[in-house]
Amino acid sequence: PYYVDLNQTLFAEVTLHSTDPNLQVFIDTCTASPQPDFGSLTYDLIRSGCNKDDTVVTYPAFGNHGRFKFRAFRFLRSFPSVYLQCDIVICDTNTTNSRCARGCISRQKRAIS
């Protein structure tokens, strides 16, 4: 465990250990939960590359690193722990329409007709 105070800024980083300079790391989704199995109670920090929490700051891709920061919080003041789980995408930097290049993908609303 990593112990922090409420509202303390936390920094998270994902590093791809590869000798291929054409690979890029993209943080697609990061979810928090008070349960290690990520049961029914979850909270999105990042979803589909979009920041969903006001305290999240995602740093631009830097080679084989994906980085973001957010402020520590507690679930409903009754859970002592918060667990993080992130989905990471690895892309070829030479592909212009890759998931990494598209960045935040917000879901479009459907027209009622």
N, CA, C and O atoms as a printed pandas DataFrame, in Angstrom:
     atom_number atom_name residue_name chain_id  residue_number  x_coord  y_coord  z_coord
0              1         N          PRO        A               1    0.821   -1.211    0.000
1              2        CA          PRO        A               1    0.000    0.000    0.000
2              3         C          PRO        A               1    0.854    1.261    0.000
3              4         O          PRO        A               1    1.995    1.272    0.464
4              5         N          TYR        A               2    0.270    2.305   -0.529
5              6        CA          TYR        A               2    0.911    3.607   -0.580
6              7         C          TYR        A               2    0.000    4.556    0.184
7              8         O          TYR        A               2   -1.122    4.810   -0.254
8              9         N          TYR        A               3    0.451    5.081    1.304
9             10        CA          TYR        A               3   -0.382    5.911    2.166
10            11         C          TYR        A               3   -0.251    7.380    1.786
11            12         O          TYR        A               3    0.856    7.899    1.640
12            13         N          VAL        A               4   -1.397    8.043    1.626
13            14        CA          VAL        A               4   -1.418    9.461    1.253
14            15         C          VAL        A               4   -2.501   10.173    2.059
15            16         O          VAL        A               4   -3.378    9.541    2.647
16            17         N          ASP        A               5   -2.419   11.485    2.072
17            18        CA          ASP        A               5   -3.436   12.309    2.714
18            19         C          ASP        A               5   -4.510   12.673    1.698
19            20         O          ASP        A               5   -4.261   12.680    0.493
20            21         N          LEU        A               6   -5.707   12.974    2.194
21            22        CA          LEU        A               6   -6.763   13.437    1.308
22            23         C          LEU        A               6   -6.318   14.693    0.581
23            24         O          LEU        A               6   -5.659   15.551    1.168
24            25         N          ASN        A               7   -6.665   14.806   -0.671
25            26        CA          ASN        A               7   -6.329   15.930   -1.545
26            27         C          ASN        A               7   -4.853   16.031   -1.886
27            28         O          ASN        A               7   -4.437   16.990   -2.537
28            29         N          GLN        A               8   -4.061   15.074   -1.467
29            30        CA          GLN        A               8   -2.648   15.070   -1.863
30            31         C          GLN        A               8   -2.564   14.743   -3.350
31            32         O          GLN        A               8   -3.287   13.873   -3.835
32            33         N          THR        A               9   -1.695   15.429   -4.067
33            34        CA          THR        A               9   -1.520   15.157   -5.486
34            35         C          THR        A               9   -0.691   13.887   -5.671
35            36         O          THR        A               9    0.398   13.744   -5.115
36            37         N          LEU        A              10   -1.239   12.971   -6.468
37            38        CA          LEU        A              10   -0.556   11.718   -6.785
38            39         C          LEU        A              10   -0.150   11.736   -8.249
39            40         O          LEU        A              10   -0.906   12.201   -9.102
40            41         N          PHE        A              11    1.025   11.238   -8.537
41            42        CA          PHE        A              11    1.517   11.137   -9.896
42            43         C          PHE        A              11    1.586    9.666  -10.273
43            44         O          PHE        A              11    2.077    8.846   -9.498
44            45         N          ALA        A              12    1.094    9.329  -11.460
45            46        CA          ALA        A              12    1.140    7.955  -11.952
46            47         C          ALA        A              12    1.856    7.955  -13.298
47            48         O          ALA        A              12    1.695    8.865  -14.111
48            49         N          GLU        A              13    2.644    6.918  -13.507
49            50        CA          GLU        A              13    3.391    6.805  -14.758
50            51         C          GLU        A              13    3.418    5.355  -15.195
51            52         O          GLU        A              13    3.575    4.443  -14.383
52            53         N          VAL        A              14    3.262    5.161  -16.496
53            54        CA          VAL        A              14    3.403    3.847  -17.111
54            55         C          VAL        A              14    4.590    3.941  -18.054
55            56         O          VAL        A              14    4.692    4.878  -18.846
56            57         N          THR        A              15    5.482    2.968  -17.967
57            58        CA          THR        A              15    6.660    2.957  -18.832
58            59         C          THR        A              15    6.709    1.656  -19.608
59            60         O          THR        A              15    6.603    0.574  -19.031
60            61         N          LEU        A              16    6.869    1.762  -20.902
61            62        CA          LEU        A              16    7.038    0.601  -21.765
62            63         C          LEU        A              16    8.536    0.338  -21.906
63            64         O          LEU        A              16    9.282    1.198  -22.374
64            65         N          HIS        A              17    8.961   -0.833  -21.506
65            66        CA          HIS        A              17   10.370   -1.198  -21.613
66            67         C          HIS        A              17   10.577   -1.905  -22.954
67            68         O          HIS        A              17   10.362   -3.111  -23.073
68            69         N          SER        A              18   10.993   -1.140  -23.951
69            70        CA          SER        A              18   11.202   -1.667  -25.295
70            71         C          SER        A              18   12.324   -0.880  -25.954
71            72         O          SER        A              18   12.533    0.295  -25.654
72            73         N          THR        A              19   13.028   -1.527  -26.838
73            74        CA          THR        A              19   14.082   -0.849  -27.575
74            75         C          THR        A              19   13.552   -0.246  -28.874
75            76         O          THR        A              19   14.298    0.415  -29.596
76            77         N          ASP        A              20   12.262   -0.469  -29.182
77            78        CA          ASP        A              20   11.658    0.066  -30.398
78            79         C          ASP        A              20   11.270    1.532  -30.179
79            80         O          ASP        A              20   10.346    1.799  -29.410
80            81         N          PRO        A              21   11.940    2.486  -30.823
81            82        CA          PRO        A              21   11.637    3.906  -30.620
82            83         C          PRO        A              21   10.314    4.346  -31.253
83            84         O          PRO        A              21    9.863    5.466  -31.017
84            85         N          ASN        A              22    9.688    3.478  -32.055
85            86        CA          ASN        A              22    8.445    3.830  -32.735
86            87         C          ASN        A              22    7.198    3.461  -31.943
87            88         O          ASN        A              22    6.086    3.602  -32.452
88            89         N          LEU        A              23    7.355    2.995  -30.720
89            90        CA          LEU        A              23    6.205    2.638  -29.900
90            91         C          LEU        A              23    5.880    3.763  -28.928
91            92         O          LEU        A              23    6.771    4.400  -28.366
92            93         N          GLN        A              24    4.590    3.991  -28.745
93            94        CA          GLN        A              24    4.104    5.070  -27.883
94            95         C          GLN        A              24    3.090    4.502  -26.901
95            96         O          GLN        A              24    2.313    3.612  -27.247
96            97         N          VAL        A              25    3.100    5.017  -25.680
97            98        CA          VAL        A              25    2.168    4.602  -24.636
98            99         C          VAL        A              25    1.026    5.604  -24.567
99           100         O          VAL        A              25    1.246    6.815  -24.596
100          101         N          PHE        A              26   -0.208    5.085  -24.474
101          102        CA          PHE        A              26   -1.394    5.937  -24.342
102          103         C          PHE        A              26   -2.247    5.406  -23.200
103          104         O          PHE        A              26   -2.583    4.222  -23.173
104          105         N          ILE        A              27   -2.600    6.279  -22.254
105          106        CA          ILE        A              27   -3.459    5.883  -21.139
106          107         C          ILE        A              27   -4.898    6.056  -21.603
107          108         O          ILE        A              27   -5.384    7.178  -21.747
108          109         N          ASP        A              28   -5.574    4.938  -21.833
109          110        CA          ASP        A              28   -6.939    4.975  -22.345
110          111         C          ASP        A              28   -7.958    5.148  -21.229
111          112         O          ASP        A              28   -8.822    6.021  -21.314
112          113         N          THR        A              29   -7.873    4.333  -20.187
113          114        CA          THR        A              29   -8.871    4.356  -19.115
114          115         C          THR        A              29   -8.216    4.063  -17.786
115          116         O          THR        A              29   -7.405    3.142  -17.682
116          117         N          CYS        A              30   -8.558    4.840  -16.758
117          118        CA          CYS        A              30   -8.122    4.559  -15.391
118          119         C          CYS        A              30   -9.341    4.681  -14.483
119          120         O          CYS        A              30  -10.041    5.693  -14.482
120          121         N          THR        A              31   -9.570    3.640  -13.725
121          122        CA          THR        A              31  -10.735    3.557  -12.857
122          123         C          THR        A              31  -10.271    3.332  -11.425
123          124         O          THR        A              31   -9.294    2.622  -11.186
124          125         N          ALA        A              32  -10.968    3.936  -10.480
125          126        CA          ALA        A              32  -10.690    3.761   -9.054
126          127         C          ALA        A              32  -11.849    2.993   -8.423
127          128         O          ALA        A              32  -12.992    3.079   -8.873
128          129         N          SER        A              33  -11.529    2.247   -7.378
129          130        CA          SER        A              33  -12.551    1.500   -6.657
130          131         C          SER        A              33  -12.094    1.294   -5.213
131          132         O          SER        A              33  -10.894    1.211   -4.955
132          133         N          PRO        A              34  -13.031    1.210   -4.272
133          134        CA          PRO        A              34  -12.640    0.890   -2.897
134          135         C          PRO        A              34  -12.424   -0.604   -2.702
135          136         O          PRO        A              34  -12.002   -1.041   -1.631
136          137         N          GLN        A              35  -12.715   -1.393   -3.743
137          138        CA          GLN        A              35  -12.597   -2.848   -3.666
138          139         C          GLN        A              35  -11.521   -3.338   -4.633
139          140         O          GLN        A              35  -11.479   -2.886   -5.777
140          141         N          PRO        A              36  -10.649   -4.255   -4.199
141          142        CA          PRO        A              36   -9.579   -4.724   -5.085
142          143         C          PRO        A              36  -10.083   -5.494   -6.304
143          144         O          PRO        A              36   -9.363   -5.609   -7.296
144          145         N          ASP        A              37  -11.309   -6.024   -6.248
145          146        CA          ASP        A              37  -11.857   -6.743   -7.395
146          147         C          ASP        A              37  -12.668   -5.838   -8.323
147          148         O          ASP        A              37  -13.260   -6.315   -9.291
148          149         N          PHE        A              38  -12.696   -4.552   -8.037
149          150        CA          PHE        A              38  -13.407   -3.553   -8.839
150          151         C          PHE        A              38  -14.853   -3.980   -9.062
151          152         O          PHE        A              38  -15.326   -4.099  -10.193
152          153         N          GLY        A              39  -15.537   -4.206   -7.938
153          154        CA          GLY        A              39  -16.942   -4.622   -7.971
154          155         C          GLY        A              39  -17.858   -3.517   -8.448
155          156         O          GLY        A              39  -17.547   -2.820   -9.413
156          157         N          SER        A              40  -18.985   -3.353   -7.778
157          158        CA          SER        A              40  -20.031   -2.458   -8.261
158          159         C          SER        A              40  -19.705   -0.974   -8.083
159          160         O          SER        A              40  -20.216   -0.150   -8.841
160          161         N          LEU        A              41  -18.883   -0.614   -7.122
161          162        CA          LEU        A              41  -18.585    0.791   -6.872
162          163         C          LEU        A              41  -17.259    1.168   -7.524
163          164         O          LEU        A              41  -16.192    0.757   -7.067
164          165         N          THR        A              42  -17.337    1.957   -8.600
165          166        CA          THR        A              42  -16.128    2.411   -9.294
166          167         C          THR        A              42  -16.284    3.889   -9.648
167          168         O          THR        A              42  -17.385    4.438   -9.640
168          169         N          TYR        A              43  -15.154    4.511   -9.955
169          170        CA          TYR        A              43  -15.131    5.926  -10.313
170          171         C          TYR        A              43  -14.095    6.116  -11.405
171          172         O          TYR        A              43  -12.936    5.738  -11.233
172          173         N          ASP        A              44  -14.500    6.701  -12.534
173          174        CA          ASP        A              44  -13.588    6.926  -13.648
174          175         C          ASP        A              44  -12.751    8.176  -13.430
175          176         O          ASP        A              44  -13.282    9.261  -13.191
176          177         N          LEU        A              45  -11.453    8.012  -13.514
177          178        CA          LEU        A              45  -10.542    9.152  -13.558
178          179         C          LEU        A              45  -10.309    9.546  -15.012
179          180         O          LEU        A              45  -10.340   10.727  -15.359
180          181         N          ILE        A              46  -10.074    8.538  -15.865
181          182        CA          ILE        A              46   -9.874    8.724  -17.302
182          183         C          ILE        A              46  -10.705    7.658  -18.008
183          184         O          ILE        A              46  -10.662    6.485  -17.638
184          185         N          ARG        A              47  -11.459    8.065  -19.022
185          186        CA          ARG        A              47  -12.276    7.114  -19.788
186          187         C          ARG        A              47  -12.141    7.449  -21.268
187          188         O          ARG        A              47  -12.390    8.582  -21.678
188          189         N          SER        A              48  -11.747    6.462  -22.066
189          190        CA          SER        A              48  -11.554    6.644  -23.523
190          191         C          SER        A              48  -10.617    7.809  -23.826
191          192         O          SER        A              48  -10.818    8.552  -24.787
192          193         N          GLY        A              49   -9.591    7.954  -22.993
193          194        CA          GLY        A              49   -8.602    9.014  -23.196
194          195         C          GLY        A              49   -9.030   10.383  -22.720
195          196         O          GLY        A              49   -8.276   11.346  -22.864
196          197         N          CYS        A              50  -10.237   10.497  -22.149
197          198        CA          CYS        A              50  -10.760   11.787  -21.684
198          199         C          CYS        A              50  -10.702   11.857  -20.157
199          200         O          CYS        A              50  -11.066   10.899  -19.475
200          201         N          ASN        A              51  -10.249   12.981  -19.629
201          202        CA          ASN        A              51  -10.227   13.173  -18.183
202          203         C          ASN        A              51  -11.658   13.300  -17.683
203          204         O          ASN        A              51  -12.415   14.138  -18.173
204          205         N          LYS        A              52  -12.034   12.474  -16.708
205          206        CA          LYS        A              52  -13.397   12.487  -16.171
206          207         C          LYS        A              52  -13.473   13.097  -14.782
207          208         O          LYS        A              52  -14.566   13.361  -14.281
208          209         N          ASP        A              53  -12.343   13.321  -14.163
209          210        CA          ASP        A              53  -12.287   13.930  -12.845
210          211         C          ASP        A              53  -11.619   15.300  -12.995
211          212         O          ASP        A              53  -10.643   15.443  -13.731
212          213         N          ASP        A              54  -12.146   16.296  -12.299
213          214        CA          ASP        A              54  -11.625   17.656  -12.425
214          215         C          ASP        A              54  -10.180   17.804  -11.978
215          216         O          ASP        A              54   -9.507   18.755  -12.374
216          217         N          THR        A              55   -9.691   16.877  -11.157
217          218        CA          THR        A              55   -8.323   17.009  -10.653
218          219         C          THR        A              55   -7.302   16.281  -11.526
219          220         O          THR        A              55   -6.100   16.389  -11.281
220          221         N          VAL        A              56   -7.754   15.548  -12.532
221          222        CA          VAL        A              56   -6.839   14.791  -13.394
222          223         C          VAL        A              56   -6.169   15.719  -14.395
223          224         O          VAL        A              56   -6.822   16.532  -15.050
224          225         N          VAL        A              57   -4.867   15.583  -14.497
225          226        CA          VAL        A              57   -4.086   16.263  -15.532
226          227         C          VAL        A              57   -3.284   15.183  -16.238
227          228         O          VAL        A              57   -2.470   14.496  -15.620
228          229         N          THR        A              58   -3.521   15.039  -17.536
229          230        CA          THR        A              58   -2.787   14.058  -18.334
230          231         C          THR        A              58   -1.665   14.794  -19.053
231          232         O          THR        A              58   -1.893   15.821  -19.692
232          233         N          TYR        A              59   -0.467   14.267  -18.945
233          234        CA          TYR        A              59    0.673   14.882  -19.605
234          235         C          TYR        A              59    0.793   14.357  -21.029
235          236         O          TYR        A              59    0.435   13.209  -21.291
236          237         N          PRO        A              60    1.291   15.179  -21.959
237          238        CA          PRO        A              60    1.459   14.714  -23.340
238          239         C          PRO        A              60    2.361   13.480  -23.388
239          240         O          PRO        A              60    3.258   13.309  -22.563
240          241         N          ALA        A              61    2.095   12.629  -24.374
241          242        CA          ALA        A              61    2.890   11.412  -24.540
242          243         C          ALA        A              61    4.358   11.794  -24.710
243          244         O          ALA        A              61    4.701   12.718  -25.448
244          245         N          PHE        A              62    5.191   11.071  -24.022
245          246        CA          PHE        A              62    6.628   11.322  -24.098
246          247         C          PHE        A              62    7.307    9.979  -24.326
247          248         O          PHE        A              62    7.632    9.266  -23.376
248          249         N          GLY        A              63    7.519    9.640  -25.597
249          250        CA          GLY        A              63    8.181    8.393  -25.946
250          251         C          GLY        A              63    7.470    7.190  -25.352
251          252         O          GLY        A              63    6.306    6.927  -25.656
252          253         N          ASN        A              64    8.171    6.475  -24.515
253          254        CA          ASN        A              64    7.611    5.242  -23.957
254          255         C          ASN        A              64    6.990    5.452  -22.573
255          256         O          ASN        A              64    6.901    4.507  -21.789
256          257         N          HIS        A              65    6.558    6.683  -22.266
257          258        CA          HIS        A              65    5.952    6.987  -20.971
258          259         C          HIS        A              65    4.538    7.546  -21.151
259          260         O          HIS        A              65    4.277    8.326  -22.067
260          261         N          GLY        A              66    3.645    7.137  -20.273
261          262        CA          GLY        A              66    2.321    7.729  -20.159
262          263         C          GLY        A              66    2.191    8.240  -18.737
263          264         O          GLY        A              66    2.461    7.492  -17.797
264          265         N          ARG        A              67    1.786    9.494  -18.546
265          266        CA          ARG        A              67    1.783   10.097  -17.211
266          267         C          ARG        A              67    0.505   10.883  -16.954
267          268         O          ARG        A              67   -0.072   11.486  -17.859
268          269         N          PHE        A              68    0.076   10.860  -15.684
269          270        CA          PHE        A              68   -1.027   11.711  -15.263
270          271         C          PHE        A              68   -0.937   11.934  -13.768
271          272         O          PHE        A              68   -0.234   11.216  -13.058
272          273         N          LYS        A              69   -1.661   12.941  -13.301
273          274        CA          LYS        A              69   -1.732   13.197  -11.870
274          275         C          LYS        A              69   -3.183   13.447  -11.492
275          276         O          LYS        A              69   -4.004   13.805  -12.338
276          277         N          PHE        A              70   -3.495   13.255  -10.204
277          278        CA          PHE        A              70   -4.830   13.518   -9.685
278          279         C          PHE        A              70   -4.724   13.691   -8.182
279          280         O          PHE        A              70   -3.693   13.379   -7.586
280          281         N          ARG        A              71   -5.785   14.186   -7.571
281          282        CA          ARG        A              71   -5.799   14.374   -6.124
282          283         C          ARG        A              71   -6.423   13.176   -5.445
283          284         O          ARG        A              71   -7.425   12.633   -5.909
284          285         N          ALA        A              72   -5.818   12.770   -4.340
285          286        CA          ALA        A              72   -6.310   11.622   -3.575
286          287         C          ALA        A              72   -7.692   11.924   -3.007
287          288         O          ALA        A              72   -7.972   13.045   -2.583
288          289         N          PHE        A              73   -8.540   10.917   -3.006
289          290        CA          PHE        A              73   -9.901   11.067   -2.497
290          291         C          PHE        A              73  -10.297    9.800   -1.752
291          292         O          PHE        A              73   -9.568    8.808   -1.765
292          293         N          ARG        A              74  -11.434    9.839   -1.116
293          294        CA          ARG        A              74  -11.959    8.696   -0.372
294          295         C          ARG        A              74  -13.381    8.437   -0.853
295          296         O          ARG        A              74  -14.134    9.377   -1.108
296          297         N          PHE        A              75  -13.749    7.166   -0.977
297          298        CA          PHE        A              75  -15.104    6.806   -1.377
298          299         C          PHE        A              75  -16.057    6.944   -0.203
299          300         O          PHE        A              75  -15.964    6.194    0.769
300          301         N          LEU        A              76  -16.966    7.895   -0.289
301          302        CA          LEU        A              76  -18.058    8.060    0.678
302          303         C          LEU        A              76  -17.618    8.096    2.137
303          304         O          LEU        A              76  -18.416    7.787    3.022
304          305         N          ARG        A              77  -16.395    8.457    2.401
305          306        CA          ARG        A              77  -15.830    8.573    3.749
306          307         C          ARG        A              77  -15.923    7.290    4.580
307          308         O          ARG        A              77  -15.689    7.325    5.788
308          309         N          SER        A              78  -16.260    6.165    3.956
309          310        CA          SER        A              78  -16.393    4.937    4.728
310          311         C          SER        A              78  -15.481    3.812    4.259
311          312         O          SER        A              78  -15.480    2.737    4.859
312          313         N          PHE        A              79  -14.711    4.032    3.210
313          314        CA          PHE        A              79  -13.784    3.018    2.720
314          315         C          PHE        A              79  -12.356    3.510    2.946
315          316         O          PHE        A              79  -12.025    4.621    2.533
316          317         N          PRO        A              80  -11.507    2.717    3.586
317          318        CA          PRO        A              80  -10.156    3.178    3.909
318          319         C          PRO        A              80   -9.170    3.138    2.736
319          320         O          PRO        A              80   -8.117    3.773    2.794
320          321         N          SER        A              81   -9.499    2.400    1.680
321          322        CA          SER        A              81   -8.548    2.230    0.572
322          323         C          SER        A              81   -9.175    2.604   -0.762
323          324         O          SER        A              81  -10.391    2.541   -0.941
324          325         N          VAL        A              82   -8.310    2.996   -1.694
325          326        CA          VAL        A              82   -8.710    3.234   -3.071
326          327         C          VAL        A              82   -7.719    2.487   -3.957
327          328         O          VAL        A              82   -6.506    2.641   -3.816
328          329         N          TYR        A              83   -8.246    1.682   -4.864
329          330        CA          TYR        A              83   -7.434    0.912   -5.798
330          331         C          TYR        A              83   -7.552    1.529   -7.182
331          332         O          TYR        A              83   -8.610    2.034   -7.556
332          333         N          LEU        A              84   -6.463    1.487   -7.941
333          334        CA          LEU        A              84   -6.457    2.008   -9.308
334          335         C          LEU        A              84   -6.228    0.880  -10.294
335          336         O          LEU        A              84   -5.453   -0.043  -10.044
336          337         N          GLN        A              85   -6.921    0.975  -11.421
337          338        CA          GLN        A              85   -6.730    0.014  -12.510
338          339         C          GLN        A              85   -6.769    0.794  -13.812
339          340         O          GLN        A              85   -7.715    1.541  -14.063
340          341         N          CYS        A              86   -5.742    0.626  -14.645
341          342        CA          CYS        A              86   -5.663    1.388  -15.894
342          343         C          CYS        A              86   -5.523    0.463  -17.095
343          344         O          CYS        A              86   -4.868   -0.577  -17.030
344          345         N          ASP        A              87   -6.159    0.871  -18.198
345          346        CA          ASP        A              87   -5.999    0.208  -19.487
346          347         C          ASP        A              87   -5.077    1.084  -20.326
347          348         O          ASP        A              87   -5.314    2.280  -20.495
348          349         N          ILE        A              88   -4.037    0.473  -20.838
349          350        CA          ILE        A              88   -3.001    1.173  -21.585
350          351         C          ILE        A              88   -2.989    0.652  -23.018
351          352         O          ILE        A              88   -3.162   -0.545  -23.248
352          353         N          VAL        A              89   -2.787    1.542  -23.974
353          354        CA          VAL        A              89   -2.688    1.162  -25.376
354          355         C          VAL        A              89   -1.267    1.472  -25.843
355          356         O          VAL        A              89   -0.706    2.520  -25.520
356          357         N          ILE        A              90   -0.699    0.545  -26.606
357          358        CA          ILE        A              90    0.624    0.749  -27.208
358          359         C          ILE        A              90    0.420    0.913  -28.708
359          360         O          ILE        A              90   -0.195    0.063  -29.352
360          361         N          CYS        A              91    0.934    2.001  -29.260
361          362        CA          CYS        A              91    0.728    2.305  -30.685
362          363         C          CYS        A              91    2.060    2.510  -31.393
363          364         O          CYS        A              91    3.089    2.784  -30.776
364          365         N          ASP        A              92    1.997    2.366  -32.703
365          366        CA          ASP        A              92    3.126    2.697  -33.569
366          367         C          ASP        A              92    3.047    4.195  -33.856
367          368         O          ASP        A              92    2.026    4.670  -34.354
368          369         N          THR        A              93    4.087    4.935  -33.557
369          370        CA          THR        A              93    4.072    6.391  -33.755
370          371         C          THR        A              93    3.975    6.785  -35.226
371          372         O          THR        A              93    3.640    7.928  -35.539
372          373         N          ASN        A              94    4.264    5.855  -36.128
373          374        CA          ASN        A              94    4.187    6.150  -37.565
374          375         C          ASN        A              94    2.776    6.022  -38.118
375          376         O          ASN        A              94    2.530    6.388  -39.267
376          377         N          THR        A              95    1.845    5.510  -37.320
377          378        CA          THR        A              95    0.464    5.354  -37.766
378          379         C          THR        A              95   -0.322    6.591  -37.364
379          380         O          THR        A              95   -0.543    6.827  -36.176
380          381         N          THR        A              96   -0.745    7.384  -38.341
381          382        CA          THR        A              96   -1.376    8.672  -38.049
382          383         C          THR        A              96   -2.794    8.555  -37.502
383          384         O          THR        A              96   -3.268    9.484  -36.848
384          385         N          ASN        A              97   -3.488    7.441  -37.750
385          386        CA          ASN        A              97   -4.855    7.288  -37.265
386          387         C          ASN        A              97   -4.939    6.247  -36.146
387          388         O          ASN        A              97   -5.976    5.607  -35.973
388          389         N          SER        A              98   -3.868    6.076  -35.398
389          390        CA          SER        A              98   -3.859    5.085  -34.319
390          391         C          SER        A              98   -4.706    5.569  -33.143
391          392         O          SER        A              98   -5.081    6.740  -33.085
392          393         N          ARG        A              99   -4.998    4.688  -32.230
393          394        CA          ARG        A              99   -5.749    5.054  -31.020
394          395         C          ARG        A              99   -4.990    6.133  -30.253
395          396         O          ARG        A              99   -5.607    7.043  -29.700
396          397         N          CYS        A             100   -3.684    6.048  -30.212
397          398        CA          CYS        A             100   -2.865    7.048  -29.513
398          399         C          CYS        A             100   -3.004    8.424  -30.162
399          400         O          CYS        A             100   -3.111    9.431  -29.461
400          401         N          ALA        A             101   -3.003    8.474  -31.479
401          402        CA          ALA        A             101   -3.077    9.746  -32.200
402          403         C          ALA        A             101   -4.454   10.393  -32.068
403          404         O          ALA        A             101   -4.564   11.618  -32.126
404          405         N          ARG        A             102   -5.503    9.594  -31.892
405          406        CA          ARG        A             102   -6.862   10.143  -31.800
406          407         C          ARG        A             102   -7.143   10.790  -30.454
407          408         O          ARG        A             102   -8.026   11.643  -30.364
408          409         N          GLY        A             103   -6.421   10.412  -29.408
409          410        CA          GLY        A             103   -6.600   11.045  -28.097
410          411         C          GLY        A             103   -7.959   10.793  -27.485
411          412         O          GLY        A             103   -8.476    9.677  -27.538
412          413         N          CYS        A             104   -8.543   11.840  -26.898
413          414        CA          CYS        A             104   -9.833   11.739  -26.216
414          415         C          CYS        A             104  -10.941   11.467  -27.226
415          416         O          CYS        A             104  -11.099   12.189  -28.210
416          417         N          ILE        A             105  -11.698   10.417  -26.963
417          418        CA          ILE        A             105  -12.843   10.083  -27.812
418          419         C          ILE        A             105  -14.095   10.203  -26.963
419          420         O          ILE        A             105  -14.415    9.313  -26.175
420          421         N          SER        A             106  -14.801   11.317  -27.133
421          422        CA          SER        A             106  -16.037   11.494  -26.377
422          423         C          SER        A             106  -17.166   10.859  -27.180
423          424         O          SER        A             106  -17.218   10.955  -28.406
424          425         N          ARG        A             107  -18.053   10.219  -26.459
425          426        CA          ARG        A             107  -19.161    9.522  -27.099
426          427         C          ARG        A             107  -20.158   10.540  -27.653
427          428         O          ARG        A             107  -20.539   11.488  -26.966
428          429         N          GLN        A             108  -20.566   10.333  -28.884
429          430        CA          GLN        A             108  -21.528   11.232  -29.518
430          431         C          GLN        A             108  -22.939   10.894  -29.066
431          432         O          GLN        A             108  -23.280    9.722  -28.904
432          433         N          LYS        A             109  -23.754   11.915  -28.862
433          434        CA          LYS        A             109  -25.156   11.705  -28.516
434          435         C          LYS        A             109  -25.921   11.285  -29.759
435          436         O          LYS        A             109  -25.649   11.741  -30.869
436          437         N          ARG        A             110  -26.887   10.401  -29.537
437          438        CA          ARG        A             110  -27.696    9.927  -30.664
438          439         C          ARG        A             110  -28.901   10.827  -30.861
439          440         O          ARG        A             110  -29.495   11.320  -29.902
440          441         N          ALA        A             111  -29.249   11.030  -32.124
441          442        CA          ALA        A             111  -30.434   11.816  -32.447
442          443         C          ALA        A             111  -31.675   10.945  -32.260
443          444         O          ALA        A             111  -31.664    9.757  -32.583
444          445         N          ILE        A             112  -32.725   11.534  -31.745
445          446        CA          ILE        A             112  -33.983   10.809  -31.574
446          447         C          ILE        A             112  -34.830   11.086  -32.807
447          448         O          ILE        A             112  -35.303   12.203  -33.019
448          449         N          SER        A             113  -35.010   10.058  -33.605
449          450        CA          SER        A             113  -35.833   10.223  -34.817
450          451         C          SER        A             113  -36.546    8.933  -35.141
451          452         O          SER        A             113  -37.287    8.866  -36.122
